[in-house]
Amino acid sequence: MHIRNVIQLFSTVLLLILLLITNIAVYFLFKNLTIQNEMERSSHHTTEIAKNIQMGINESDRTALLRAYLPENGLIRVINAQNEPIVSVVKQTVLSNHEAAFYKSQSTKVLEVNGEPYVASYFPIIWNNGEVATLEVMESLAATENNMNVLKIVLIVASLLILIPSYLGGIALSKIILKPINTMIDTMEEIQRKGVFKRIRSKHRPKDELYKMANTFNSMIEILERNFEKQQQFVSDASHELKTPLTIIESYANMLKRWGMKRPDLVEESIDAIYSEAGRMREMTEQMLLLAKNEEDLNMAFTTFNLFDLCVETGKTFENVYQRKVHVHCGERLVYVQADEQKIKQILYILLDNARKYSSEAIDIHVGRTNGNAYFSVEDKGIGIPKENLHAVFDRFFRVDKSRTRTSGGTGLGLAIAKKIIDAHHGNIQIESEEKKGTKVTVILPNRVQNDEVEK
């Protein structure tokens, strides 16, 4: 069963049940109140008759007086202690056959005679010979019964007049509720059919649960689209960048196949080239896989450490490996940060490696605090970056010097990886560069820990 039918059926049935309960309660409450009023009125009427016929008048006058008080379609009787009528005044003979009953106290009740409702009131009186008798007054409730039948018809008609608009309202409500769901289904089917990412329009909708559902769907589509773009980017990058090393490996393999047995010098050259390109392929693949990950997939391990010590240690290691002088400058030697130490060290290596490739002089590292946040910067005196290219330095495979080979110029993925790591730290990375004078890359990390807290 469709949700629309479920909503319509549920709302209509629920309203029908509520109407039935309400109508039944109204009907019986009104009926009880009406009958109670009739019983009270009959009791007062009987009391009044009893007072008037006990005022010292003879029996014939009493009978005439009883006829004057006789209700329409009713009966008035005087019954002795032997349950026998002494006097009976009646318009309908059918009531005369009703069994007479003597009551010692005043009472009122509802009874049926030949299927018709009557209210009967009984009042004890003193009759002519001094004996105690009962005055019985019976009055038809046919008018009350007719009124209750009219009320029943009115309640049924009113229920129908309520149910029909409510059913139509349920149809309209189900359409309103299901419209964004149907839109979502149509959007999903279009995405499946055409292979494109499409969003639900929710700008002019009220900000209710359906609006939130549409926004959640759009957010999910955005995540899927980003992941799809990353996958496409990875495939494109891999096919583009791995083409050159694979071509080199294939060329040297063909050379070995042709002349390897005849030229030993070619064997050593080919093995070195194949080994070098294989290493580059592995490094490039790892870097592209890192860039293809989401921030939450980077497995960040936040610890508190001294940024100055990390820069000094990394600078010394870099000096020993590349025989390049690295100077670390810091106004204060305690610059504590809360970050992923290994990821920050990776950024340092990326920046130092770029400085080494594009300069020949010593490299400077500056460490400190700015506006309460920790920072470090790597500065070189190299070729610099043209102003028109500064906006592209974080793009994948961007190289400042196009004339450099892949071997000397790197993969062009370093700064893109550095920015991804810094974004995962919610930090900032800035570049200042002037052509033929040098480049300075500054990394700012958000303040998550105070130095005095660490010292304590």
C-alpha positions in Angstrom: 0.0 0.0 0.0 1.3 3.4 -0.9 2.1 5.9 1.8 -0.5 8.3 0.4 -3.3 5.7 0.8 -2.0 4.9 4.3 -2.2 8.6 5.3 -5.7 9.0 3.8 -7.0 5.8 5.4 -5.4 6.5 8.8 -6.6 10.1 9.0 -10.2 9.2 7.8 -10.6 6.2 10.1 -9.2 8.1 13.1 -11.6 11.0 12.5 -14.5 8.6 12.0 -13.7 6.8 15.3 -13.5 10.2 17.1 -16.8 11.3 15.5 -18.5 8.1 16.5 -17.3 8.4 20.1 -18.3 12.1 20.2 -21.7 11.6 18.6 -22.6 8.6 20.8 -21.6 10.5 23.9 -23.5 13.6 22.8 -26.6 11.5 21.9 -26.8 9.6 25.1 -25.9 12.6 27.3 -28.7 14.7 25.6 -31.1 11.8 25.9 -30.4 11.3 29.6 -30.8 15.0 30.3 -34.0 15.2 28.3 -35.6 12.2 30.0 -34.4 13.5 33.4 -36.1 16.8 32.7 -39.3 15.1 31.6 -39.2 13.0 34.8 -38.7 16.1 37.0 -41.5 17.9 35.1 -43.9 14.9 35.5 -43.0 14.6 39.2 -43.9 18.3 39.8 -47.0 17.9 37.7 -48.1 14.9 39.8 -47.4 16.7 43.0 -49.5 19.7 41.9 -52.4 17.4 41.0 -52.2 15.6 44.4 -52.4 18.9 46.3 -55.4 20.1 44.4 -57.5 16.9 44.7 -56.9 16.7 48.5 -58.6 20.0 49.2 -61.9 18.7 50.5 -63.8 18.2 47.2 -66.1 15.3 46.5 -65.3 12.4 44.2 -67.1 13.6 41.1 -65.3 16.9 41.3 -62.1 15.1 41.8 -62.7 13.1 38.6 -63.5 16.3 36.7 -60.3 17.8 38.1 -58.3 14.8 37.1 -59.7 15.1 33.5 -58.6 18.8 33.5 -55.0 17.7 34.4 -55.0 14.7 32.0 -51.9 14.9 29.7 -52.2 14.4 25.9 -51.9 10.7 25.2 -51.6 10.1 28.9 -53.3 8.5 31.9 -54.2 9.5 35.5 -55.3 6.9 38.0 -55.9 6.5 41.7 -54.8 3.1 42.9 -55.6 1.5 46.3 -53.5 -0.7 48.5 -54.8 -3.8 46.7 -53.3 -2.6 43.4 -56.8 -1.8 42.1 -57.7 1.4 40.2 -60.3 3.5 42.1 -60.5 6.2 39.6 -59.1 6.1 36.0 -59.0 8.9 33.5 -57.4 8.0 30.1 -57.7 9.0 26.5 -56.1 5.8 25.0 -57.7 2.6 26.1 -54.4 0.8 25.6 -53.1 2.4 28.7 -56.0 1.1 30.8 -54.7 -2.4 30.4 -51.4 -1.4 31.9 -51.0 -3.1 35.3 -51.7 -0.9 38.3 -49.2 -0.7 41.1 -49.5 0.8 44.6 -46.5 2.8 45.9 -46.2 4.0 49.5 -43.7 6.8 48.6 -43.2 9.2 45.8 -41.3 7.9 42.7 -40.9 8.5 39.0 -39.8 6.0 36.3 -39.7 5.4 32.6 -41.5 2.4 31.2 -42.8 1.0 27.9 -46.3 0.2 27.0 -46.8 -1.6 23.7 -43.3 -0.5 22.6 -43.8 3.2 23.3 -41.9 5.0 26.0 -43.8 6.7 28.9 -42.9 8.5 32.1 -44.9 7.5 35.1 -45.0 9.4 38.4 -46.5 8.1 41.6 -47.6 10.1 44.7 -49.3 8.8 47.9 -52.6 10.6 48.7 -55.5 10.3 51.3 -58.7 9.3 49.5 -62.3 9.9 50.5 -62.7 7.2 53.1 -59.4 8.0 54.7 -57.5 5.2 53.1 -54.0 5.7 51.6 -53.9 5.5 47.8 -51.5 6.2 45.0 -51.9 8.9 42.4 -50.4 7.6 39.1 -49.8 10.0 36.2 -48.4 8.6 32.9 -47.3 10.8 30.0 -46.1 9.8 26.6 -42.4 10.4 25.6 -43.2 10.2 21.9 -42.2 13.8 21.4 -38.9 13.3 23.2 -38.3 10.2 21.1 -39.0 12.1 17.9 -36.5 14.8 19.0 -33.9 12.2 19.7 -34.4 10.8 16.2 -34.0 14.3 14.7 -30.8 14.7 16.8 -29.6 11.3 15.5 -30.1 12.5 11.9 -28.4 15.8 12.6 -25.4 14.1 14.1 -25.1 11.7 11.1 -25.4 14.5 8.6 -22.9 16.6 10.5 -20.4 13.7 10.6 -20.7 13.3 6.9 -20.2 17.0 6.3 -17.0 16.7 8.4 -15.7 13.5 7.0 -16.0 14.5 3.3 -13.8 17.7 3.7 -11.4 15.8 6.0 -11.0 13.1 3.4 -10.3 15.7 0.8 -8.0 17.5 3.2 -6.2 14.2 3.8 -5.6 13.9 0.0 -4.2 17.4 -0.1 -2.1 16.9 3.0 -0.7 13.6 1.6 0.2 15.4 -1.6 2.0 18.2 0.3 3.9 15.7 2.5 4.8 13.4 -0.3 5.8 16.0 -2.8 9.4 16.4 -1.7 9.6 12.6 -1.3 8.4 12.1 -4.8 10.7 14.8 -6.0 13.6 12.9 -4.3 12.5 9.7 -5.9 12.4 11.4 -9.4 15.8 13.0 -8.7 17.3 9.6 -7.7 15.8 8.0 -10.8 17.2 10.7 -13.0 20.6 10.4 -11.4 20.5 6.6 -12.0 19.2 7.0 -15.5 21.5 9.9 -16.7 24.5 9.4 -14.3 24.4 13.1 -13.2 24.2 14.6 -9.8 21.1 16.6 -9.2 19.7 18.5 -6.1 16.2 19.2 -4.8 15.2 22.8 -4.8 14.3 24.0 -1.3 14.9 27.7 -1.3 11.3 28.8 -1.2 10.0 26.1 1.2 9.2 26.7 4.8 11.9 25.5 7.1 10.1 22.4 8.4 11.1 18.7 8.6 10.6 18.3 4.8 12.9 21.2 4.2 15.5 19.5 6.5 15.0 16.3 4.6 15.6 18.0 1.3 18.7 19.7 2.6 20.0 16.4 4.0 19.5 14.8 0.6 21.3 17.7 -1.1 24.2 17.4 1.4 24.4 13.7 0.7 24.5 14.4 -3.0 27.3 16.9 -2.5 29.3 14.4 -0.6 28.8 11.8 -3.3 29.7 14.3 -6.0 32.9 15.3 -4.2 33.9 11.7 -3.7 33.1 10.9 -7.4 35.1 14.0 -8.5 38.0 12.8 -6.3 37.8 9.4 -7.9 37.7 10.9 -11.3 40.6 13.2 -10.4 42.6 10.2 -9.1 42.0 8.2 -12.2 42.8 11.2 -14.4 45.9 12.0 -12.4 47.1 8.4 -12.3 46.6 7.9 -16.0 48.4 11.2 -16.8 51.3 11.2 -14.4 52.0 7.4 -14.5 52.2 7.4 -18.2 55.7 8.9 -18.4 57.4 6.5 -15.9 55.6 3.6 -17.4 56.8 4.7 -20.9 60.4 5.0 -19.5 60.2 1.5 -17.9 58.8 0.0 -21.1 61.5 1.7 -23.2 64.4 0.5 -21.1 62.8 -3.0 -20.9 62.7 -3.1 -24.7 66.3 -2.0 -24.8 67.3 -4.8 -22.4 65.4 -7.2 -24.5 67.2 -6.2 -27.7 70.7 -5.4 -26.7 71.0 -6.4 -23.0 73.1 -9.5 -23.7 75.5 -7.6 -26.0 76.0 -4.3 -24.0 76.6 -4.8 -20.2 76.8 -1.0 -19.7 73.2 -0.7 -21.0 72.0 -3.3 -18.4 73.2 -1.2 -15.5 71.8 2.0 -16.9 68.4 0.4 -17.6 68.2 -1.2 -14.2 69.0 2.1 -12.5 66.4 3.9 -14.6 63.7 1.2 -14.1 64.4 1.2 -10.3 64.2 5.0 -10.1 61.0 5.3 -12.1 59.4 2.4 -10.1 60.3 4.3 -6.9 58.8 7.5 -8.3 55.6 5.6 -9.3 55.3 4.2 -5.8 55.8 7.7 -4.2 53.4 9.3 -6.7 50.7 6.6 -6.1 50.9 7.1 -2.3 50.6 10.8 -2.7 47.6 10.6 -5.0 45.9 8.1 -2.6 46.5 10.5 0.2 44.9 13.4 -1.8 41.9 11.1 -2.6 41.1 10.6 1.0 38.6 12.7 3.0 39.7 14.6 6.0 38.1 12.1 8.4 40.0 9.3 6.7 43.4 10.8 7.4 43.6 9.1 10.8 44.7 12.2 12.7 46.5 11.5 16.0 46.5 14.7 18.0 49.2 15.1 20.7 50.7 18.1 22.5 54.3 18.8 21.5 56.9 21.6 21.2 56.8 22.9 17.7 60.3 24.5 18.1 61.8 21.1 19.0 60.1 19.4 16.0 61.5 22.1 13.6 65.0 21.8 15.0 65.0 18.0 14.8 63.6 18.0 11.3 66.1 20.6 10.2 69.0 18.6 11.4 67.8 15.5 9.7 67.3 17.4 6.5 70.9 18.8 6.7 72.4 15.4 7.2 70.5 13.9 4.2 70.9 16.7 1.7 74.0 18.5 3.0 72.0 21.8 3.0 72.2 24.3 5.8 68.9 24.9 7.7 68.7 27.7 10.3 65.9 27.7 12.9 64.8 31.0 14.4 62.6 31.4 17.4 61.9 34.1 19.9 60.7 31.7 22.5 61.8 28.1 22.7 58.5 26.8 24.1 55.8 26.8 21.4 53.4 24.1 22.3 50.7 23.0 19.9 48.1 20.2 19.8 48.3 18.6 16.4 49.3 15.4 14.6 53.1 15.5 15.0 53.9 13.1 12.2 51.7 15.0 9.8 53.3 18.4 10.7 56.7 16.8 10.2 55.5 15.6 6.8 54.6 19.2 5.9 58.0 20.4 7.1 59.7 17.9 4.8 57.5 19.0 1.9 58.4 22.7 2.4 62.1 22.0 3.0 62.3 19.8 -0.1 60.6 22.5 -2.3 63.1 25.1 -0.9 66.0 22.8 -1.7 64.8 22.2 -5.3 64.3 25.8 -6.1 67.2 27.5 -4.3 70.9 26.9 -3.6 71.4 28.9 -0.4 70.7 28.1 3.2 67.0 27.6 4.2 65.5 29.5 7.2 62.7 28.2 9.5 60.9 30.7 11.7 58.8 29.5 14.7 56.6 31.6 17.0 53.1 32.8 17.8 50.8 35.3 16.1 47.5 36.4 17.5 47.6 33.5 20.0 48.2 30.9 17.3 51.4 28.9 16.7 53.1 29.2 13.4 56.2 28.1 11.5 57.5 29.3 8.1 60.1 28.0 5.7 61.9 30.6 3.7 64.3 30.3 0.8 66.3 32.6 -1.5 65.5 30.8 -4.7 63.8 31.6 -8.0 60.5 32.6 -6.5 57.1 32.3 -8.0 55.6 34.7 -10.5 52.7 36.7 -9.1 50.3 35.4 -11.8 51.0 31.8 -10.7 50.5 32.3 -6.9 46.9 31.3 -7.1 47.8 27.9 -8.6 50.5 26.8 -6.2 48.2 24.4 -4.3 46.9 22.8 -7.5 47.9 19.2 -8.2 51.0 18.8 -10.4 51.7 22.5 -10.5 55.4 23.3 -11.0 57.0 26.7 -10.9 59.8 26.0 -13.4 58.2 24.2 -16.3 61.7 23.4 -17.8 62.6 21.2 -14.9 62.3 17.4 -15.4 60.1 15.3 -13.2 63.2 13.9 -11.5 64.5 17.3 -10.3 61.2 19.1 -10.0 59.2 16.5 -8.0 55.6 15.3 -8.6 53.9 18.6 -8.1 51.7 17.2 -5.3 53.6 18.4 -2.3 51.8 21.7 -1.6 48.4 20.1 -2.4 49.1 17.4 0.3 50.4 20.1 2.7 47.2 22.1 2.3 45.0 19.1 2.8 46.8 18.3 6.1 46.5 21.9 7.3 42.8 22.0 6.4 42.3 18.8 8.5 43.9 20.8 11.4 41.6 23.7 10.7 44.7 25.8 10.2 45.9 28.1 7.4 48.8 28.0 4.9 50.0 31.2 3.2 52.7 31.9 0.5 54.7 35.1 0.0 57.0 35.1 -3.0 58.8 37.4 -5.2 60.4 36.3 -8.5 64.2 35.9 -8.4 64.2 36.8 -4.6 62.7 33.8 -2.9 59.6 32.3 -1.3 58.2 32.1 2.2 55.6 29.6 3.1 53.8 30.1 6.5 51.7 27.5 8.3 49.4 28.7 11.1 48.0 26.2 13.5 44.9 27.0 15.7 45.5 27.5 19.4 44.3 24.5 21.3 46.8 24.6 24.2 48.6 27.3 26.2 52.3 27.1 27.1 51.7 27.7 30.8 49.2 24.8 30.9 51.8 22.5 29.6 54.5 23.8 32.0 52.1 23.1 34.9 
